[in-house]
């Protein structure tokens, strides 16, 4: 579901988007998953792995959205 938003124009070529967005557990979990994928791909690239190279990953979380709806424990 998209948050409520309003588009306003101050100049002919510049548009401003005013929006209010609240983070819920699902959005936090999606952001966490996206960050994990980003870091794995970045590390693969830094170490010269090819796309078809297989890697094994172990991930352990100290925070889940269900436990705490504020911030990850690492922050």
C-alpha positions, 0 to 999 in steps of 0.5 A: 500500500502506498502512503498518502502523498501530495505532489506540488510544483514550485517551478516549471521543471521541479516537482516536490513530493510530500509523503508520510511513511510509517515503518512497520515490521514487514517493511523493516524485514524487507529492508533488512533482507535487501541489505543482506543481499546487497552486502553479499553481492558487494563482497562477492564482487570484491573477492572476484567471484563469478555469478555462477560461483557457489558460496555458502553463507551463515547468517545469525540475527540478534534482531527480528521485527517480531522481537523489537519493532524499533531498531536492530540491536547492532545500532 
